[in-house]
């Protein structure tokens, strides 16, 4: 290797060493924590943390998808949805369940969830729809103005009936509640009610302006978890179970069809293949049907003659030749080579 080839190689080595030194001086390996959001069930279930909390407290908790059947009255029912899929008949069933001694905790249906993308005219129509909510109508609850608690007033002191001391809580922004029932126990902020405990028969209905404080991102703040525990024990000192309803989605169409029209599904499963088979292409041409032909009169005469000859006497057949000749003279086209055979 001569000097002319050695100089570029040495220069390249020096550049690499200098670059590595500069990189080490200006950069370092460091771990950085980044918020990636909830994963798994917590991503789709806002009450996932509440369910884990209850199980750690020794209270069984479930998250059923629908309310096709209601639990026992010693089970607390928590509905954290606007209840769009609950029909008037289902609401009547829930109210009857409460009268028998059940405890319902639910959020109020407010315009916040449905009017944020509407104009003024559509908002007025949605407000009337809110007032027609079967549950709130039956309980005599109306929705008032929007309230945003001031930062300096947070957290609020909240105390339910039966609690020994108030707990710190942030209800978030809410629409105030107005109840026609004077026996209802209320929690308010500056005369704006955000929680109602209303007796109903032998049971209890707890209506909250919103239940954001028991969801995954808020239940660990202030004393939300403790307050939620007291809410669940407002009626039953030891509830047997907790049902946490967090979705308003309808069941899959396939499930509804199978539950209510299984006989039709089975019938179609048999009819469709048979219909396809009946209309499928043939594997070959159709066998041609023979053209309808009338029997020739001489065949009838010949058969009658044979019958008479066998039954009565053989000399009767002698008359056949004379008769056949007469027919041939009258109808020449009926003559065949085998007619006299």
C-alpha positions in Angstrom: 0.0 0.0 0.0 1.6 3.3 -1.1 1.3 6.7 0.6 -1.4 8.0 -1.8 -3.8 5.2 -0.7 -3.0 5.5 3.0 -3.8 9.2 3.4 -7.6 8.8 2.6 -8.0 5.8 4.9 -6.4 7.7 7.8 -8.6 10.7 7.1 -11.7 8.6 7.2 -10.7 7.0 10.5 -10.1 10.4 12.0 -13.6 11.6 10.8 -15.3 8.5 12.3 -13.5 9.0 15.7 -14.4 12.7 15.9 -18.0 11.9 15.0 -18.4 9.3 17.6 -16.9 11.6 20.2 -19.3 14.4 19.3 -22.3 12.1 19.4 -21.3 10.7 22.9 -20.8 14.3 24.2 -24.2 15.6 23.0 -26.5 12.6 23.3 -27.3 10.1 26.0 -29.7 7.1 26.4 -32.6 8.1 28.6 -36.0 6.5 29.5 -39.0 8.8 29.0 -42.5 7.9 30.3 -45.3 8.6 27.9 -49.0 8.3 28.4 -50.4 5.6 26.1 -53.9 5.5 27.3 -55.9 2.6 28.7 -55.4 -0.9 27.3 -57.4 -4.0 27.2 -60.9 -3.9 28.8 -60.2 -0.6 30.4 -60.1 1.0 26.9 -63.7 0.1 26.2 -65.1 -0.1 29.7 -65.0 3.2 31.7 -66.1 1.3 34.8 -63.3 -1.2 34.7 -61.4 0.4 37.6 -64.7 0.5 39.7 -65.2 -3.2 39.1 -61.6 -4.0 40.3 -62.1 -1.8 43.3 -65.3 -3.5 44.3 -63.8 -7.0 44.0 -60.9 -5.9 46.2 -63.4 -4.7 48.7 -65.0 -8.2 48.7 -68.2 -7.2 46.7 -68.9 -9.2 43.5 -69.3 -7.0 40.5 -70.4 -7.8 37.0 -70.6 -5.8 33.7 -73.6 -7.4 31.8 -74.1 -6.1 28.2 -77.9 -5.9 28.4 -80.8 -5.7 30.9 -82.8 -8.5 29.3 -83.3 -9.8 32.9 -83.1 -7.9 36.1 -81.1 -9.1 39.2 -82.3 -9.9 42.6 -83.4 -6.9 44.7 -80.3 -7.2 47.0 -78.2 -6.3 43.9 -77.3 -2.7 43.2 -77.8 -1.7 39.6 -75.5 1.1 38.3 -76.4 2.4 34.8 -73.8 4.8 33.5 -75.5 5.5 30.2 -78.1 7.9 28.8 -80.5 4.9 28.6 -81.4 5.4 24.9 -82.0 1.7 24.4 -84.3 1.3 27.4 -87.9 1.2 26.3 -90.8 2.5 28.4 -91.7 -1.1 29.2 -88.2 -1.9 30.4 -88.2 1.3 32.6 -91.5 0.2 34.1 -89.9 -3.2 34.9 -87.0 -1.4 36.6 -89.3 0.8 38.6 -91.3 -2.2 39.8 -88.0 -3.9 40.7 -87.0 -0.8 42.8 -90.4 -0.9 44.5 -89.7 -4.4 45.6 -86.5 -3.3 47.3 -83.9 -2.7 44.6 -81.4 0.2 44.4 -80.7 2.0 41.1 -77.8 4.4 40.6 -77.9 6.2 37.3 -76.9 9.4 35.6 -79.4 12.0 34.3 -80.1 12.2 30.6 -78.9 15.7 29.7 -78.5 17.7 26.5 -74.7 17.7 27.0 -74.4 14.2 25.4 -76.6 14.9 22.3 -76.5 18.6 21.5 -72.8 19.4 21.3 -73.0 19.1 17.5 -76.5 20.6 17.0 -77.6 24.1 16.1 -80.2 26.0 18.2 -83.3 24.7 16.5 -82.1 21.1 16.9 -81.2 21.8 20.6 -84.8 22.8 21.3 -86.1 19.6 19.8 -83.6 17.5 21.8 -84.6 19.3 25.0 -88.2 18.1 24.5 -86.9 14.6 23.9 -84.9 14.7 27.1 -88.0 15.7 29.1 -89.8 12.6 27.6 -87.2 10.3 29.1 -89.4 7.6 30.7 -87.3 7.2 33.9 -87.0 10.9 34.6 -90.6 11.5 33.8 -91.7 8.8 36.2 -89.5 10.1 39.0 -90.6 13.7 38.4 -87.0 14.9 37.6 -86.3 17.9 35.3 -83.0 19.1 33.9 -82.0 22.7 34.6 -79.1 25.0 33.6 -75.5 24.1 33.0 -73.2 24.6 36.0 -69.4 24.7 36.1 -67.9 24.6 39.6 -65.2 27.2 40.2 -61.6 25.9 40.7 -61.3 27.6 44.1 -64.5 25.8 45.3 -63.1 22.3 44.5 -63.2 19.8 45.9 -66.8 19.9 47.1 -67.9 18.5 50.4 -70.4 15.7 49.7 -72.3 13.8 52.4 -74.9 11.2 51.8 -77.6 10.1 54.2 -76.1 7.7 56.8 -72.5 9.0 56.4 -70.7 10.2 59.4 -68.6 12.9 57.7 -68.4 14.7 54.3 -66.1 13.5 51.6 -64.1 15.5 49.1 -65.5 15.2 45.5 -65.3 16.9 42.1 -68.6 16.4 40.3 -67.3 18.1 37.2 -69.5 20.3 35.1 -73.1 19.3 35.2 -76.8 20.2 34.5 -78.7 20.9 37.7 -81.5 18.6 38.7 -85.0 19.6 39.8 -87.2 17.0 41.5 -90.9 17.2 42.3 -90.4 14.8 45.2 -89.9 16.8 48.4 -88.7 13.7 50.3 -85.6 13.4 48.1 -82.2 13.9 49.7 -80.1 16.2 47.6 -76.5 17.3 47.2 -76.0 20.8 45.7 -73.4 23.3 44.7 -74.6 26.9 45.1 -78.2 25.8 45.1 -77.7 23.7 42.0 -78.5 20.1 42.7 -76.2 17.5 41.2 -77.3 14.4 43.2 -80.8 13.1 44.2 -81.5 10.2 46.5 -85.2 9.5 46.0 -87.1 6.7 47.8 -89.3 4.6 45.6 -91.5 2.0 47.4 -89.2 -0.3 49.4 -86.2 0.7 47.2 -84.1 3.7 46.4 -83.1 5.6 43.3 -79.9 7.6 43.2 -79.8 10.0 40.2 -76.5 11.9 39.6 -76.0 14.6 37.1 -73.0 12.6 35.8 -71.0 9.7 37.0 -67.7 10.8 35.5 -66.1 10.6 39.0 -66.4 6.8 39.2 -64.9 6.2 35.7 -61.3 5.0 35.1 -59.7 8.4 34.8 -61.3 9.9 37.9 -62.1 7.3 40.6 -58.6 7.6 42.0 -58.9 11.4 42.6 -59.9 13.0 45.9 -62.2 10.6 47.8 -64.3 9.4 44.8 -63.7 5.7 45.5 -64.9 6.1 49.1 -67.9 8.1 48.1 -68.9 5.5 45.5 -68.6 2.8 48.1 -71.1 4.8 50.3 -73.4 5.3 47.4 -73.6 1.5 46.9 -74.4 1.0 50.6 -77.1 3.7 50.9 -79.9 1.1 50.9 -78.2 -2.3 51.4 -75.7 -2.6 54.2 -74.2 -5.7 52.4 -75.2 -5.8 48.8 -75.0 -9.3 47.3 -73.8 -8.1 43.9 -73.2 -5.0 41.8 -74.2 -4.7 38.1 -72.2 -2.1 36.3 -73.9 -1.1 33.0 -71.5 1.0 30.8 -72.8 0.7 27.3 -76.0 1.7 25.4 -75.2 -0.5 22.4 -77.9 -2.8 21.0 -77.1 -6.5 20.9 -75.7 -7.8 17.6 -78.3 -8.2 14.9 -77.4 -11.8 14.5 -78.1 -12.4 18.2 -81.5 -10.6 18.0 -82.5 -12.6 14.9 -81.6 -15.9 16.5 -83.4 -15.1 19.8 -86.7 -13.9 18.1 -86.8 -15.6 14.7 -84.8 -18.9 15.0 -87.6 -20.8 13.3 -87.4 -18.5 10.3 -83.6 -18.9 10.2 -83.8 -22.7 10.1 -86.5 -22.6 7.4 -84.4 -20.3 5.2 -81.4 -22.5 5.8 -83.3 -25.4 4.2 -85.2 -23.4 1.6 -82.3 -21.4 0.1 -80.1 -24.5 -0.8 -83.2 -26.3 -2.3 -84.1 -23.2 -4.3 -80.5 -22.9 -5.7 -80.6 -26.6 -6.6 -83.9 -26.3 -8.4 -82.7 -23.3 -10.5 -79.2 -24.7 -11.1 -78.2 -25.5 -14.8 -79.1 -29.0 -16.1 -76.3 -31.6 -16.6 -77.7 -32.5 -20.1 -80.5 -31.8 -22.6 -84.0 -32.8 -21.8 -85.3 -36.0 -23.2 -87.7 -35.1 -26.0 -91.3 -36.1 -25.3 -92.9 -38.2 -28.0 -95.5 -36.4 -30.2 -99.0 -37.5 -29.4 -100.4 -39.8 -32.1 -103.8 -41.2 -32.7 -104.1 -45.0 -33.1 -104.9 -46.2 -36.5 -108.4 -47.5 -37.0 -107.1 -50.8 -38.4 -105.2 -51.5 -35.2 -108.5 -51.2 -33.3 -110.3 -53.5 -35.8 -107.5 -56.0 -35.7 -107.5 -56.1 -31.9 -111.2 -56.5 -31.8 -111.1 -59.3 -34.4 -108.5 -61.2 -32.4 -110.5 -60.8 -29.3 -113.7 -62.1 -30.9 -111.9 -65.0 -32.6 -110.4 -66.2 -29.3 -113.6 -65.8 -27.4 -116.3 -67.1 -29.8 -115.2 -69.0 -33.0 -112.3 -68.9 -35.4 -114.5 -68.5 -38.5 -115.3 -65.0 -37.3 -111.8 -63.9 -38.4 -112.8 -64.6 -42.1 -114.8 -61.5 -42.1 -111.8 -59.4 -41.2 -110.3 -59.6 -44.7 -113.5 -58.3 -46.3 -113.8 -55.5 -43.8 -110.1 -54.6 -44.1 -110.4 -54.3 -47.9 -113.4 -52.0 -47.5 -111.6 -49.8 -45.1 -108.5 -49.6 -47.4 -110.7 -48.5 -50.3 -112.3 -45.8 -48.1 -109.1 -44.7 -46.4 -106.0 -45.7 -48.6 -103.6 -44.0 -46.1 -104.4 -46.4 -43.4 -102.9 -49.4 -45.3 -99.6 -50.7 -43.8 -97.6 -53.7 -44.8 -98.3 -55.5 -41.5 -102.0 -54.8 -41.3 -103.0 -58.3 -42.4 -100.3 -60.1 -40.5 
